[in-house]
Amino acid sequence: MSAHTTCPPEFLALAHAMADAAAEAIRPWFRKRIAVDAKADASPVTIADRNAETVMRGMIETAFPEHGIRGEEFGVCRSDADWIWVLDPIDGTKSFLSGSFAFGTQIALLHRGEPVLGLINQPITGERWLGTDAAATLNGEPIRTSDKTGLAEAILYTSAPEQFDRVGHDRFAALAAKVSFSRFSHDCYAAGMLALGGIDLLVESNVFDYDILPQMPIVEAAGGIVTDWRGGRLSMPVDTRLC
């Protein structure tokens, strides 16, 4: 997270308003039998994903038309803007489709490439994680990551083991053999649990900018660290290939 840029209050207010609006667009479709389309990468997308992103993009265009937008469903506009919103309307679409609560709407705000705000909202349970330079919170209450230091005590999560290549799978399996226990299939909800201190390690592979950028300010403000697989500071620029 940027050490020098504070998120202006009007931008924070917009993030909350977009999360509310996206939730309104998603809730009518939860646990309903809806059509599912396959994207180019074979991942599923629904009317709920598209409607939620559409409403958020419209709110940005109305409030701050000079800001850039990078959304999972509809790509990038104004990628050279100082302020860029990164939107993942439903992170965990497979969980959403199967009726699980382990999904959420993710929103990040970048200033000159650095995330200064991250938000995860669970539209059904009403849980909302927020991370800024000031603090990490869950529904307005401060949260902190776990204080465990022993690997044998740690709880390890990953979203989908099939996302790992052979080498990555072997490395994950070696780590999983050393922790207390591991669980799968929680997507962005796992990042919220990491910031809350319920789990200790979250290891992912083959993620996109809209997957991880909203999570970084929350985890870091809660006292956690976000690294690449070599232990270095994660660098995740906005993907502009869809411009």
Rosetta blueprint (number, residue, H / E / L):
1 M L
2 S L
3 A L
4 H L
5 T L
6 T L
7 C L
8 P L
9 P H
10 E H
11 F H
12 L H
13 A H
14 L H
15 A H
16 H H
17 A H
18 M H
19 A H
20 D H
21 A H
22 A H
23 A H
24 E H
25 A H
26 I H
27 R H
28 P H
29 W H
30 F L
31 R L
32 K L
33 R L
34 I L
35 A L
36 V L
37 D E
38 A E
39 K L
40 A L
41 D L
42 A L
43 S L
44 P E
45 V E
46 T L
47 I H
48 A H
49 D H
50 R H
51 N H
52 A H
53 E H
54 T H
55 V H
56 M H
57 R H
58 G H
59 M H
60 I H
61 E H
62 T H
63 A H
64 F L
65 P L
66 E L
67 H L
68 G E
69 I E
70 R E
71 G E
72 E L
73 E L
74 F L
75 G E
76 V E
77 C E
78 R L
79 S L
80 D L
81 A L
82 D L
83 W E
84 I E
85 W E
86 V E
87 L E
88 D E
89 P E
90 I E
91 D E
92 G L
93 T H
94 K H
95 S H
96 F H
97 L H
98 S L
99 G L
100 S L
101 F L
102 A L
103 F L
104 G E
105 T E
106 Q E
107 I E
108 A E
109 L E
110 L E
111 H E
112 R L
113 G L
114 E E
115 P E
116 V E
117 L E
118 G E
119 L E
120 I E
121 N E
122 Q L
123 P L
124 I L
125 T L
126 G L
127 E L
128 R E
129 W E
130 L E
131 G E
132 T L
133 D L
134 A L
135 A L
136 A E
137 T E
138 L E
139 N L
140 G L
141 E E
142 P E
143 I L
144 R L
145 T L
146 S L
147 D L
148 K L
149 T L
150 G L
151 L H
152 A H
153 E H
154 A L
155 I E
156 L E
157 Y E
158 T E
159 S L
160 A L
161 P H
162 E H
163 Q H
164 F L
165 D L
166 R H
167 V H
168 G H
169 H H
170 D H
171 R H
172 F H
173 A H
174 A H
175 L H
176 A H
177 A L
178 K L
179 V L
180 S L
181 F E
182 S E
183 R E
184 F E
185 S L
186 H L
187 D H
188 C H
189 Y H
190 A H
191 A H
192 G H
193 M H
194 L H
195 A H
196 L H
197 G L
198 G L
199 I L
200 D L
201 L E
202 L E
203 V L
204 E L
205 S L
206 N L
207 V L
208 F L
209 D H
210 Y H
211 D H
212 I H
213 L L
214 P L
215 Q H
216 M H
217 P H
218 I H
219 V H
220 E H
221 A H
222 A L
223 G L
224 G L
225 I L
226 V L
227 T E
228 D L
229 W L
230 R L
231 G L
232 G L
233 R E
234 L L
235 S L
236 M L
237 P L
238 V L
239 D L
240 T L
241 R L
242 L L
243 C L
